[in-house]
Amino acid sequence: MEVSNPIPYERRHAIYDKANLWNKLSLTQKFSATSLTQFGYELAFLRKNPGGSIAVMLCNDSIATINDEGEIDTYPSIRLR
């Protein structure tokens, strides 16, 4: 009997609870993210890396990121798949 390899779980297609994502933000990220929501941005996902986490927010075709210190980058060098 041949056992096939399971298909790896694709996190990028998962639907996350927005409240759960907001709870994972640092306090400074929450302040910055709240200011971006006034311009129509929505929290899309968090990206963890060795240096901390980056919050990624989307507004139509625009992308903004927020680092752990709460610094907003409206022209990040990030690509979405």
C-alpha positions, 0 to 999 in steps of 0.5 A, spaced: 500 500 500 502 506 497 502 512 502 501 519 499 504 525 502 499 530 505 498 536 502 501 542 506 497 546 510 497 553 506 496 559 511 495 564 506 489 561 504 486 561 511 481 566 514 483 569 521 478 572 526 480 579 526 479 580 533 484 574 534 489 578 530 488 585 533 490 581 540 496 579 537 499 586 536 503 590 541 501 596 544 504 600 539 502 596 533 495 597 535 496 605 536 499 605 529 494 600 526 488 604 529 490 610 525 491 607 519 484 604 519 482 612 519 484 611 512 481 605 510 486 600 511 484 593 514 489 588 518 490 583 513 495 578 517 501 578 522 508 576 519 513 573 525 520 573 524 526 573 528 526 580 529 519 581 532 512 581 528 510 585 522 503 587 522 501 587 514 495 592 513 491 593 506 487 598 503 485 596 496 491 596 492 495 599 497 500 595 503 502 598 509 506 595 514 507 596 522 513 594 526 514 592 533 516 599 535 509 602 531 513 605 525 508 605 519 511 604 512 506 605 507 511 603 501 514 596 504 518 592 500 514 586 501 510 582 496 503 578 497 502 572 493 
